[in-house]
Amino acid sequence: MSTKLNVLDHAMVPDHKIMSDEEVSDLLSRYNITTEQLPKVYNDDPAVKVIGAEVDNVIKIIRASHTAGRAEAYRLVIKRPKK
């Protein structure tokens, strides 16, 4: 009997959400950037796999912050290059 582990259930892993096209457009215009200027995350990252994100999706990561209360980070999903 195999049990799958959901990494998002761990207390130390922040919430991950796939952003809609409209949310991405708002984000890019607010900061006057392109998706290529966003930090990257590989498509084989465990949290990315759990939420079902695909290459070129933008992920919103929501963390608890001691100073700000809540911090949001954004990542562009990219394919891991072959070795």
Jmol script that loads the backbone (N, CA, C; Angstrom):
load data "model"
ATOM      1  N   MET A   1       0.850  -1.180   0.000  1.00  0.00           N
ATOM      2  CA  MET A   1       0.000   0.000   0.000  1.00  0.00           C
ATOM      3  C   MET A   1       0.892   1.239   0.000  1.00  0.00           C
ATOM      4  N   SER A   2       0.757   2.066  -1.016  1.00  0.00           N
ATOM      5  CA  SER A   2       1.581   3.276  -1.080  1.00  0.00           C
ATOM      6  C   SER A   2       0.726   4.499  -0.763  1.00  0.00           C
ATOM      7  N   THR A   3       1.309   5.389   0.010  1.00  0.00           N
ATOM      8  CA  THR A   3       0.632   6.628   0.373  1.00  0.00           C
ATOM      9  C   THR A   3       1.394   7.786  -0.247  1.00  0.00           C
ATOM     10  N   LYS A   4       0.702   8.623  -0.993  1.00  0.00           N
ATOM     11  CA  LYS A   4       1.348   9.788  -1.602  1.00  0.00           C
ATOM     12  C   LYS A   4       1.450  10.909  -0.582  1.00  0.00           C
ATOM     13  N   LEU A   5       2.598  11.556  -0.569  1.00  0.00           N
ATOM     14  CA  LEU A   5       2.833  12.678   0.327  1.00  0.00           C
ATOM     15  C   LEU A   5       2.512  13.975  -0.409  1.00  0.00           C
ATOM     16  N   ASN A   6       1.707  14.813   0.191  1.00  0.00           N
ATOM     17  CA  ASN A   6       1.410  16.132  -0.367  1.00  0.00           C
ATOM     18  C   ASN A   6       2.286  17.141   0.371  1.00  0.00           C
ATOM     19  N   VAL A   7       3.293  17.667  -0.313  1.00  0.00           N
ATOM     20  CA  VAL A   7       4.233  18.581   0.341  1.00  0.00           C
ATOM     21  C   VAL A   7       3.552  19.844   0.852  1.00  0.00           C
ATOM     22  N   LEU A   8       2.438  20.231   0.261  1.00  0.00           N
ATOM     23  CA  LEU A   8       1.747  21.446   0.696  1.00  0.00           C
ATOM     24  C   LEU A   8       1.085  21.283   2.063  1.00  0.00           C
ATOM     25  N   ASP A   9       0.952  20.044   2.524  1.00  0.00           N
ATOM     26  CA  ASP A   9       0.379  19.803   3.848  1.00  0.00           C
ATOM     27  C   ASP A   9       1.386  20.048   4.963  1.00  0.00           C
ATOM     28  N   HIS A  10       2.674  20.179   4.631  1.00  0.00           N
ATOM     29  CA  HIS A  10       3.704  20.399   5.648  1.00  0.00           C
ATOM     30  C   HIS A  10       3.640  21.846   6.144  1.00  0.00           C
ATOM     31  N   ALA A  11       3.832  22.029   7.441  1.00  0.00           N
ATOM     32  CA  ALA A  11       3.719  23.358   8.062  1.00  0.00           C
ATOM     33  C   ALA A  11       4.736  24.361   7.526  1.00  0.00           C
ATOM     34  N   MET A  12       5.879  23.897   7.049  1.00  0.00           N
ATOM     35  CA  MET A  12       6.935  24.803   6.594  1.00  0.00           C
ATOM     36  C   MET A  12       6.810  25.194   5.115  1.00  0.00           C
ATOM     37  N   VAL A  13       5.870  24.599   4.401  1.00  0.00           N
ATOM     38  CA  VAL A  13       5.707  24.891   2.971  1.00  0.00           C
ATOM     39  C   VAL A  13       4.591  25.919   2.801  1.00  0.00           C
ATOM     40  N   PRO A  14       4.906  27.075   2.188  1.00  0.00           N
ATOM     41  CA  PRO A  14       3.881  28.111   2.002  1.00  0.00           C
ATOM     42  C   PRO A  14       2.851  27.709   0.943  1.00  0.00           C
ATOM     43  N   ASP A  15       1.744  28.428   0.914  1.00  0.00           N
ATOM     44  CA  ASP A  15       0.705  28.184  -0.094  1.00  0.00           C
ATOM     45  C   ASP A  15       1.230  28.527  -1.484  1.00  0.00           C
ATOM     46  N   HIS A  16       0.886  27.702  -2.458  1.00  0.00           N
ATOM     47  CA  HIS A  16       1.233  27.926  -3.858  1.00  0.00           C
ATOM     48  C   HIS A  16      -0.062  27.955  -4.654  1.00  0.00           C
ATOM     49  N   LYS A  17      -0.208  28.936  -5.544  1.00  0.00           N
ATOM     50  CA  LYS A  17      -1.402  29.058  -6.379  1.00  0.00           C
ATOM     51  C   LYS A  17      -0.979  29.381  -7.813  1.00  0.00           C
ATOM     52  N   ILE A  18      -1.676  28.798  -8.779  1.00  0.00           N
ATOM     53  CA  ILE A  18      -1.459  29.149 -10.181  1.00  0.00           C
ATOM     54  C   ILE A  18      -2.252  30.422 -10.452  1.00  0.00           C
ATOM     55  N   MET A  19      -1.593  31.417 -11.030  1.00  0.00           N
ATOM     56  CA  MET A  19      -2.259  32.689 -11.312  1.00  0.00           C
ATOM     57  C   MET A  19      -2.987  32.627 -12.657  1.00  0.00           C
ATOM     58  N   SER A  20      -4.127  33.296 -12.733  1.00  0.00           N
ATOM     59  CA  SER A  20      -4.874  33.386 -13.992  1.00  0.00           C
ATOM     60  C   SER A  20      -4.148  34.352 -14.933  1.00  0.00           C
ATOM     61  N   ASP A  21      -4.507  34.309 -16.213  1.00  0.00           N
ATOM     62  CA  ASP A  21      -3.905  35.218 -17.195  1.00  0.00           C
ATOM     63  C   ASP A  21      -4.149  36.674 -16.810  1.00  0.00           C
ATOM     64  N   GLU A  22      -5.339  36.958 -16.310  1.00  0.00           N
ATOM     65  CA  GLU A  22      -5.669  38.331 -15.901  1.00  0.00           C
ATOM     66  C   GLU A  22      -4.799  38.769 -14.716  1.00  0.00           C
ATOM     67  N   GLU A  23      -4.612  37.886 -13.742  1.00  0.00           N
ATOM     68  CA  GLU A  23      -3.768  38.211 -12.586  1.00  0.00           C
ATOM     69  C   GLU A  23      -2.321  38.438 -13.013  1.00  0.00           C
ATOM     70  N   VAL A  24      -1.836  37.621 -13.945  1.00  0.00           N
ATOM     71  CA  VAL A  24      -0.465  37.777 -14.442  1.00  0.00           C
ATOM     72  C   VAL A  24      -0.323  39.108 -15.164  1.00  0.00           C
ATOM     73  N   SER A  25      -1.291  39.446 -15.994  1.00  0.00           N
ATOM     74  CA  SER A  25      -1.259  40.717 -16.718  1.00  0.00           C
ATOM     75  C   SER A  25      -1.216  41.898 -15.752  1.00  0.00           C
ATOM     76  N   ASP A  26      -2.037  41.848 -14.703  1.00  0.00           N
ATOM     77  CA  ASP A  26      -2.038  42.909 -13.690  1.00  0.00           C
ATOM     78  C   ASP A  26      -0.686  42.999 -12.980  1.00  0.00           C
ATOM     79  N   LEU A  27      -0.120  41.850 -12.639  1.00  0.00           N
ATOM     80  CA  LEU A  27       1.184  41.803 -11.961  1.00  0.00           C
ATOM     81  C   LEU A  27       2.273  42.433 -12.829  1.00  0.00           C
ATOM     82  N   LEU A  28       2.315  42.033 -14.092  1.00  0.00           N
ATOM     83  CA  LEU A  28       3.355  42.527 -14.995  1.00  0.00           C
ATOM     84  C   LEU A  28       3.223  44.028 -15.235  1.00  0.00           C
ATOM     85  N   SER A  29       1.996  44.519 -15.369  1.00  0.00           N
ATOM     86  CA  SER A  29       1.821  45.959 -15.589  1.00  0.00           C
ATOM     87  C   SER A  29       2.113  46.750 -14.317  1.00  0.00           C
ATOM     88  N   ARG A  30       1.769  46.196 -13.159  1.00  0.00           N
ATOM     89  CA  ARG A  30       2.031  46.894 -11.889  1.00  0.00           C
ATOM     90  C   ARG A  30       3.530  47.118 -11.686  1.00  0.00           C
ATOM     91  N   TYR A  31       4.343  46.115 -12.031  1.00  0.00           N
ATOM     92  CA  TYR A  31       5.791  46.225 -11.828  1.00  0.00           C
ATOM     93  C   TYR A  31       6.552  46.580 -13.107  1.00  0.00           C
ATOM     94  N   ASN A  32       5.821  46.752 -14.228  1.00  0.00           N
ATOM     95  CA  ASN A  32       6.426  47.100 -15.513  1.00  0.00           C
ATOM     96  C   ASN A  32       7.547  46.124 -15.880  1.00  0.00           C
ATOM     97  N   ILE A  33       7.211  44.813 -15.873  1.00  0.00           N
ATOM     98  CA  ILE A  33       8.178  43.761 -16.184  1.00  0.00           C
ATOM     99  C   ILE A  33       7.554  42.779 -17.173  1.00  0.00           C
ATOM    100  N   THR A  34       8.376  41.850 -17.655  1.00  0.00           N
ATOM    101  CA  THR A  34       7.898  40.744 -18.487  1.00  0.00           C
ATOM    102  C   THR A  34       7.987  39.460 -17.669  1.00  0.00           C
ATOM    103  N   THR A  35       7.344  38.414 -18.152  1.00  0.00           N
ATOM    104  CA  THR A  35       7.400  37.142 -17.420  1.00  0.00           C
ATOM    105  C   THR A  35       8.830  36.628 -17.317  1.00  0.00           C
ATOM    106  N   GLU A  36       9.642  36.890 -18.328  1.00  0.00           N
ATOM    107  CA  GLU A  36      11.035  36.422 -18.305  1.00  0.00           C
ATOM    108  C   GLU A  36      11.857  37.084 -17.201  1.00  0.00           C
ATOM    109  N   GLN A  37      11.406  38.205 -16.686  1.00  0.00           N
ATOM    110  CA  GLN A  37      12.121  38.890 -15.607  1.00  0.00           C
ATOM    111  C   GLN A  37      11.733  38.365 -14.226  1.00  0.00           C
ATOM    112  N   LEU A  38      10.726  37.507 -14.164  1.00  0.00           N
ATOM    113  CA  LEU A  38      10.329  36.923 -12.882  1.00  0.00           C
ATOM    114  C   LEU A  38      11.349  35.867 -12.449  1.00  0.00           C
ATOM    115  N   PRO A  39      11.482  35.640 -11.144  1.00  0.00           N
ATOM    116  CA  PRO A  39      12.302  34.509 -10.686  1.00  0.00           C
ATOM    117  C   PRO A  39      11.703  33.213 -11.236  1.00  0.00           C
ATOM    118  N   LYS A  40      12.525  32.192 -11.362  1.00  0.00           N
ATOM    119  CA  LYS A  40      12.095  30.937 -11.982  1.00  0.00           C
ATOM    120  C   LYS A  40      11.960  29.818 -10.948  1.00  0.00           C
ATOM    121  N   VAL A  41      11.145  28.824 -11.301  1.00  0.00           N
ATOM    122  CA  VAL A  41      11.036  27.583 -10.537  1.00  0.00           C
ATOM    123  C   VAL A  41      10.892  26.464 -11.573  1.00  0.00           C
ATOM    124  N   TYR A  42      11.548  25.327 -11.313  1.00  0.00           N
ATOM    125  CA  TYR A  42      11.487  24.222 -12.268  1.00  0.00           C
ATOM    126  C   TYR A  42      10.155  23.485 -12.193  1.00  0.00           C
ATOM    127  N   ASN A  43       9.743  22.947 -13.328  1.00  0.00           N
ATOM    128  CA  ASN A  43       8.469  22.233 -13.411  1.00  0.00           C
ATOM    129  C   ASN A  43       8.454  20.938 -12.606  1.00  0.00           C
ATOM    130  N   ASP A  44       9.618  20.440 -12.192  1.00  0.00           N
ATOM    131  CA  ASP A  44       9.648  19.215 -11.389  1.00  0.00           C
ATOM    132  C   ASP A  44       9.753  19.497  -9.886  1.00  0.00           C
ATOM    133  N   ASP A  45       9.597  20.758  -9.491  1.00  0.00           N
ATOM    134  CA  ASP A  45       9.564  21.111  -8.069  1.00  0.00           C
ATOM    135  C   ASP A  45       8.346  20.421  -7.445  1.00  0.00           C
ATOM    136  N   PRO A  46       8.506  19.803  -6.273  1.00  0.00           N
ATOM    137  CA  PRO A  46       7.386  19.063  -5.675  1.00  0.00           C
ATOM    138  C   PRO A  46       6.110  19.891  -5.497  1.00  0.00           C
ATOM    139  N   ALA A  47       6.219  21.126  -5.051  1.00  0.00           N
ATOM    140  CA  ALA A  47       5.023  21.958  -4.856  1.00  0.00           C
ATOM    141  C   ALA A  47       4.375  22.304  -6.196  1.00  0.00           C
ATOM    142  N   VAL A  48       5.182  22.542  -7.212  1.00  0.00           N
ATOM    143  CA  VAL A  48       4.667  22.858  -8.548  1.00  0.00           C
ATOM    144  C   VAL A  48       3.904  21.652  -9.103  1.00  0.00           C
ATOM    145  N   LYS A  49       4.448  20.461  -8.889  1.00  0.00           N
ATOM    146  CA  LYS A  49       3.782  19.249  -9.365  1.00  0.00           C
ATOM    147  C   LYS A  49       2.446  19.028  -8.659  1.00  0.00           C
ATOM    148  N   VAL A  50       2.401  19.271  -7.351  1.00  0.00           N
ATOM    149  CA  VAL A  50       1.174  19.038  -6.576  1.00  0.00           C
ATOM    150  C   VAL A  50       0.036  19.939  -7.054  1.00  0.00           C
ATOM    151  N   ILE A  51       0.331  21.204  -7.368  1.00  0.00           N
ATOM    152  CA  ILE A  51      -0.749  22.107  -7.788  1.00  0.00           C
ATOM    153  C   ILE A  51      -1.082  21.961  -9.274  1.00  0.00           C
ATOM    154  N   GLY A  52      -0.287  21.167  -9.998  1.00  0.00           N
ATOM    155  CA  GLY A  52      -0.583  20.910 -11.404  1.00  0.00           C
ATOM    156  C   GLY A  52      -0.145  22.005 -12.352  1.00  0.00           C
ATOM    157  N   ALA A  53       0.835  22.799 -11.944  1.00  0.00           N
ATOM    158  CA  ALA A  53       1.321  23.882 -12.808  1.00  0.00           C
ATOM    159  C   ALA A  53       2.121  23.317 -13.975  1.00  0.00           C
ATOM    160  N   GLU A  54       2.076  24.028 -15.084  1.00  0.00           N
ATOM    161  CA  GLU A  54       2.797  23.637 -16.289  1.00  0.00           C
ATOM    162  C   GLU A  54       3.794  24.725 -16.661  1.00  0.00           C
ATOM    163  N   VAL A  55       4.693  24.381 -17.570  1.00  0.00           N
ATOM    164  CA  VAL A  55       5.689  25.335 -18.057  1.00  0.00           C
ATOM    165  C   VAL A  55       4.972  26.585 -18.561  1.00  0.00           C
ATOM    166  N   ASP A  56       5.512  27.742 -18.223  1.00  0.00           N
ATOM    167  CA  ASP A  56       5.009  29.078 -18.565  1.00  0.00           C
ATOM    168  C   ASP A  56       3.873  29.567 -17.664  1.00  0.00           C
ATOM    169  N   ASN A  57       3.418  28.758 -16.713  1.00  0.00           N
ATOM    170  CA  ASN A  57       2.477  29.263 -15.707  1.00  0.00           C
ATOM    171  C   ASN A  57       3.235  30.159 -14.743  1.00  0.00           C
ATOM    172  N   VAL A  58       2.536  31.113 -14.152  1.00  0.00           N
ATOM    173  CA  VAL A  58       3.114  31.937 -13.094  1.00  0.00           C
ATOM    174  C   VAL A  58       2.464  31.502 -11.787  1.00  0.00           C
ATOM    175  N   ILE A  59       3.307  31.273 -10.786  1.00  0.00           N
ATOM    176  CA  ILE A  59       2.877  30.785  -9.480  1.00  0.00           C
ATOM    177  C   ILE A  59       2.966  31.923  -8.471  1.00  0.00           C
ATOM    178  N   LYS A  60       1.943  32.034  -7.619  1.00  0.00           N
ATOM    179  CA  LYS A  60       1.988  32.973  -6.497  1.00  0.00           C
ATOM    180  C   LYS A  60       2.262  32.142  -5.248  1.00  0.00           C
ATOM    181  N   ILE A  61       3.287  32.538  -4.488  1.00  0.00           N
ATOM    182  CA  ILE A  61       3.644  31.859  -3.245  1.00  0.00           C
ATOM    183  C   ILE A  61       3.339  32.823  -2.105  1.00  0.00           C
ATOM    184  N   ILE A  62       2.495  32.380  -1.185  1.00  0.00           N
ATOM    185  CA  ILE A  62       2.045  33.240  -0.086  1.00  0.00           C
ATOM    186  C   ILE A  62       2.617  32.709   1.218  1.00  0.00           C
ATOM    187  N   ARG A  63       3.473  33.529   1.841  1.00  0.00           N
ATOM    188  CA  ARG A  63       4.145  33.134   3.080  1.00  0.00           C
ATOM    189  C   ARG A  63       3.704  34.024   4.230  1.00  0.00           C
ATOM    190  N   ALA A  64       3.770  33.456   5.430  1.00  0.00           N
ATOM    191  CA  ALA A  64       3.588  34.268   6.635  1.00  0.00           C
ATOM    192  C   ALA A  64       4.883  35.037   6.859  1.00  0.00           C
ATOM    193  N   SER A  65       4.764  36.291   7.270  1.00  0.00           N
ATOM    194  CA  SER A  65       5.929  37.136   7.504  1.00  0.00           C
ATOM    195  C   SER A  65       5.817  37.770   8.884  1.00  0.00           C
ATOM    196  N   HIS A  66       6.908  37.718   9.641  1.00  0.00           N
ATOM    197  CA  HIS A  66       6.900  38.320  10.975  1.00  0.00           C
ATOM    198  C   HIS A  66       6.782  39.843  10.902  1.00  0.00           C
ATOM    199  N   THR A  67       7.326  40.445   9.863  1.00  0.00           N
ATOM    200  CA  THR A  67       7.313  41.902   9.767  1.00  0.00           C
ATOM    201  C   THR A  67       6.124  42.442   8.975  1.00  0.00           C
ATOM    202  N   ALA A  68       5.771  41.781   7.885  1.00  0.00           N
ATOM    203  CA  ALA A  68       4.694  42.276   7.028  1.00  0.00           C
ATOM    204  C   ALA A  68       3.366  41.562   7.266  1.00  0.00           C
ATOM    205  N   GLY A  69       3.393  40.473   8.009  1.00  0.00           N
ATOM    206  CA  GLY A  69       2.181  39.697   8.224  1.00  0.00           C
ATOM    207  C   GLY A  69       1.966  38.667   7.136  1.00  0.00           C
ATOM    208  N   ARG A  70       2.137  39.108   5.882  1.00  0.00           N
ATOM    209  CA  ARG A  70       1.952  38.227   4.728  1.00  0.00           C
ATOM    210  C   ARG A  70       2.873  38.719   3.616  1.00  0.00           C
ATOM    211  N   ALA A  71       3.569  37.795   2.985  1.00  0.00           N
ATOM    212  CA  ALA A  71       4.458  38.150   1.880  1.00  0.00           C
ATOM    213  C   ALA A  71       4.094  37.301   0.664  1.00  0.00           C
ATOM    214  N   GLU A  72       4.057  37.939  -0.493  1.00  0.00           N
ATOM    215  CA  GLU A  72       3.757  37.238  -1.734  1.00  0.00           C
ATOM    216  C   GLU A  72       4.988  37.249  -2.624  1.00  0.00           C
ATOM    217  N   ALA A  73       5.267  36.096  -3.224  1.00  0.00           N
ATOM    218  CA  ALA A  73       6.365  35.973  -4.181  1.00  0.00           C
ATOM    219  C   ALA A  73       5.790  35.355  -5.452  1.00  0.00           C
ATOM    220  N   TYR A  74       6.438  35.605  -6.567  1.00  0.00           N
ATOM    221  CA  TYR A  74       5.945  35.124  -7.850  1.00  0.00           C
ATOM    222  C   TYR A  74       7.068  34.397  -8.564  1.00  0.00           C
ATOM    223  N   ARG A  75       6.736  33.292  -9.232  1.00  0.00           N
ATOM    224  CA  ARG A  75       7.724  32.496  -9.948  1.00  0.00           C
ATOM    225  C   ARG A  75       7.148  32.061 -11.293  1.00  0.00           C
ATOM    226  N   LEU A  76       8.001  32.075 -12.312  1.00  0.00           N
ATOM    227  CA  LEU A  76       7.655  31.546 -13.625  1.00  0.00           C
ATOM    228  C   LEU A  76       8.103  30.090 -13.674  1.00  0.00           C
ATOM    229  N   VAL A  77       7.211  29.193 -14.063  1.00  0.00           N
ATOM    230  CA  VAL A  77       7.551  27.773 -14.158  1.00  0.00           C
ATOM    231  C   VAL A  77       8.289  27.542 -15.470  1.00  0.00           C
ATOM    232  N   ILE A  78       9.481  26.946 -15.361  1.00  0.00           N
ATOM    233  CA  ILE A  78      10.278  26.624 -16.544  1.00  0.00           C
ATOM    234  C   ILE A  78      10.635  25.143 -16.530  1.00  0.00           C
ATOM    235  N   LYS A  79      10.997  24.639 -17.699  1.00  0.00           N
ATOM    236  CA  LYS A  79      11.393  23.237 -17.819  1.00  0.00           C
ATOM    237  C   LYS A  79      12.843  23.091 -17.383  1.00  0.00           C
ATOM    238  N   ARG A  80      13.115  22.044 -16.581  1.00  0.00           N
ATOM    239  CA  ARG A  80      14.490  21.790 -16.150  1.00  0.00           C
ATOM    240  C   ARG A  80      15.298  21.315 -17.360  1.00  0.00           C
ATOM    241  N   PRO A  81      16.460  21.938 -17.598  1.00  0.00           N
ATOM    242  CA  PRO A  81      17.287  21.500 -18.726  1.00  0.00           C
ATOM    243  C   PRO A  81      17.856  20.106 -18.474  1.00  0.00           C
ATOM    244  N   LYS A  82      18.030  19.355 -19.541  1.00  0.00           N
ATOM    245  CA  LYS A  82      18.619  18.018 -19.415  1.00  0.00           C
ATOM    246  C   LYS A  82      20.109  18.138 -19.185  1.00  0.00           C
ATOM    247  N   LYS A  83      20.638  17.207 -18.413  1.00  0.00           N
ATOM    248  CA  LYS A  83      22.083  17.223 -18.112  1.00  0.00           C
ATOM    249  C   LYS A  83      22.890  16.677 -19.253  1.00  0.00           C
TER     250      LYS A  83
END
end "model"
wireframe off; spacefill off
backbone 0.3
color backbone group
